[in-house]
Amino acid sequence: MPAQDEEMQTHGPLFDMRALGFKADEVVTVTGGGSGIGKATVLAAAQSGLAVSIWDINMAGAEETAKEVEQLGGKAIALSVDVTDPDAIEAAWKSTIAFGTCRYLVNNAGPPSTAGGPFVKNLEIALGSMELVTMRWLETQAEQATSIVNLASIAGNYMGGGGAISSFYPAAKAGVVGYTRYLATRFGGKPRANAVAPGMTLTPRTIPYFSIPAIAKGLERIPAGRAGYPEEIAAAILFLLSPASSYINGALLPVDGGWALS
Ligand SMILES: NC(=O)c1ccc[n+]([C@@H]2O[C@H](COP(=O)([O-])OP(=O)(O)OC[C@H]3O[C@@H](n4cnc5c(N)ncnc54)[C@H](O)[C@@H]3O)[C@@H](O)[C@H]2O)c1
């Protein structure tokens, strides 16, 4: 695994997602869509024909991503939203509904696995925010809501993560899976809800970790021989959102190059 200061490829190809069965110009909302996995998901969604509502606390990242969508010939709006703020969520849903028919939601935003601060506060940001965003959508758009994908992690689900990350993170990510299963069954299967569990993925958040010898050593166990690209996580998210996965509901899909099994 190359260290951070060596030349390191940080992006994979943008896969051709056009056969997944989305209808053109239906809207997907992606929280944390201004960076990393969220940004790759926005670009893959745009390439698959969806219009995208990009929510992020980092407006510069959201706007830059919207610009890249337009360069791909797609449609996007960038909204400044803190997913822990009910008023901001309410306003963002209003703007999104005015933008188009929102059928898909990706709950991706969350604090880094190394975030400090109170355990319960971090749980609220990482897990509580998904409930706030999702339920506000379902209260107003239940007829349109078709499919949800939540970002879990192999941490808390396939690995303990002890030592390298903060205690809230595996707890929150195990909670994401429980919450996803609740959503999958609560409304009679519409919307469907599934979760993706990325392994170590190259994003602005994680790239600094690659120069830490203990982390680089742990990554040597990945059967794929490398960390994942955000585009590889985005491809799994788009599949689980799409009509191509119409009979998959309540699933957790690890996308980790086989790391958790090694
Ligand atoms: N990168 C990995 O190795 C990895 C592994 C497992 C799971 N994940 C999960 O994937 C998701 C994305 O991670 P990433 O590595 O792409 O991170 P990233 O830091 O590259 O991007 C996260 C984005 O979310 C935004 N964000 C953070 N808090 C927010 C808030 N309160 N409201 C709105 N936006 C907010 C940030 O501004 C940023 O644009 C997270 O849920 C993370 O836990 C990542």
The ligand as an SDF file (V2000), in Angstrom:
LIG
                    3D

 44 48  0  0  0  0  0  0  0  0999 V2000
  -13.8190    6.5860    3.4650 N   0  0  0  0  0  0  0  0  0  0  0  0
  -13.9110    5.4120    4.0860 C   0  0  0  0  0  0  0  0  0  0  0  0
  -12.9280    4.6430    4.1790 O   0  0  0  0  0  0  0  0  0  0  0  0
  -15.2290    4.9770    4.6870 C   0  0  0  0  0  0  0  0  0  0  0  0
  -15.3420    3.6760    5.1900 C   0  0  0  0  0  0  0  0  0  0  0  0
  -16.5550    3.2650    5.7430 C   0  0  0  0  0  0  0  0  0  0  0  0
  -17.6330    4.1240    5.7890 C   0  0  0  0  0  0  0  0  0  0  0  0
  -17.5000    5.4000    5.3010 N   0  0  0  0  0  0  0  0  0  0  0  0
  -18.6760    6.2960    5.3970 C   0  0  0  0  0  0  0  0  0  0  0  0
  -18.9160    6.9100    4.1510 O   0  0  0  0  0  0  0  0  0  0  0  0
  -19.4770    8.2130    4.3540 C   0  0  0  0  0  0  0  0  0  0  0  0
  -18.6780    9.2460    3.5670 C   0  0  0  0  0  0  0  0  0  0  0  0
  -17.3330    9.2330    3.9930 O   0  0  0  0  0  0  0  0  0  0  0  0
  -16.1570    9.9070    3.1250 P   0  0  0  0  0  0  0  0  0  0  0  0
  -14.9200    9.1750    3.4560 O   0  0  0  0  0  0  0  0  0  0  0  0
  -16.5910   10.0400    1.7050 O   0  0  0  0  0  0  0  0  0  0  0  0
  -16.0440   11.3470    3.8180 O   0  0  0  0  0  0  0  0  0  0  0  0
  -15.6450   12.8020    3.2530 P   0  0  0  0  0  0  0  0  0  0  0  0
  -15.1140   13.5310    4.4480 O   0  0  0  0  0  0  0  0  0  0  0  0
  -14.8060   12.7200    2.0270 O   0  0  0  0  0  0  0  0  0  0  0  0
  -17.0570   13.4100    2.8610 O   0  0  0  0  0  0  0  0  0  0  0  0
  -18.0560   13.6000    3.8130 C   0  0  0  0  0  0  0  0  0  0  0  0
  -18.9190   14.7750    3.3910 C   0  0  0  0  0  0  0  0  0  0  0  0
  -19.9810   14.9040    4.3520 O   0  0  0  0  0  0  0  0  0  0  0  0
  -20.1130   16.2710    4.6930 C   0  0  0  0  0  0  0  0  0  0  0  0
  -20.6760   16.3840    6.0430 N   0  0  0  0  0  0  0  0  0  0  0  0
  -20.0920   16.0590    7.2210 C   0  0  0  0  0  0  0  0  0  0  0  0
  -20.9220   16.3450    8.2480 N   0  0  0  0  0  0  0  0  0  0  0  0
  -22.0540   16.8750    7.6980 C   0  0  0  0  0  0  0  0  0  0  0  0
  -23.2550   17.3680    8.2390 C   0  0  0  0  0  0  0  0  0  0  0  0
  -23.4680   17.4160    9.5690 N   0  0  0  0  0  0  0  0  0  0  0  0
  -24.2090   17.8250    7.3880 N   0  0  0  0  0  0  0  0  0  0  0  0
  -24.0060   17.8010    6.0390 C   0  0  0  0  0  0  0  0  0  0  0  0
  -22.8650   17.3540    5.4750 N   0  0  0  0  0  0  0  0  0  0  0  0
  -21.9030   16.8890    6.2980 C   0  0  0  0  0  0  0  0  0  0  0  0
  -18.6930   16.8270    4.6320 C   0  0  0  0  0  0  0  0  0  0  0  0
  -18.6830   18.2580    4.5110 O   0  0  0  0  0  0  0  0  0  0  0  0
  -18.1450   16.1180    3.4070 C   0  0  0  0  0  0  0  0  0  0  0  0
  -18.4070   16.8430    2.2180 O   0  0  0  0  0  0  0  0  0  0  0  0
  -19.4940    8.4390    5.8630 C   0  0  0  0  0  0  0  0  0  0  0  0
  -20.7760    8.1030    6.3810 O   0  0  0  0  0  0  0  0  0  0  0  0
  -18.4510    7.4440    6.3670 C   0  0  0  0  0  0  0  0  0  0  0  0
  -18.6510    7.0640    7.7080 O   0  0  0  0  0  0  0  0  0  0  0  0
  -16.3310    5.8460    4.7550 C   0  0  0  0  0  0  0  0  0  0  0  0
  1  2  1  0
  2  3  2  0
  2  4  1  0
  4  5  1  0
  4 44  2  0
  5  6  2  0
  6  7  1  0
  7  8  2  0
  8  9  1  0
  8 44  1  0
  9 10  1  0
  9 42  1  0
 10 11  1  0
 11 12  1  0
 11 40  1  0
 12 13  1  0
 13 14  1  0
 14 15  2  0
 14 16  1  0
 14 17  1  0
 17 18  1  0
 18 19  2  0
 18 20  1  0
 18 21  1  0
 21 22  1  0
 22 23  1  0
 23 24  1  0
 23 38  1  0
 24 25  1  0
 25 26  1  0
 25 36  1  0
 26 27  1  0
 26 35  1  0
 27 28  2  0
 28 29  1  0
 29 30  1  0
 29 35  2  0
 30 31  1  0
 30 32  2  0
 32 33  1  0
 33 34  2  0
 34 35  1  0
 36 37  1  0
 36 38  1  0
 38 39  1  0
 40 41  1  0
 40 42  1  0
 42 43  1  0
M  CHG  2   8   1  16  -1
M  END
$$$$
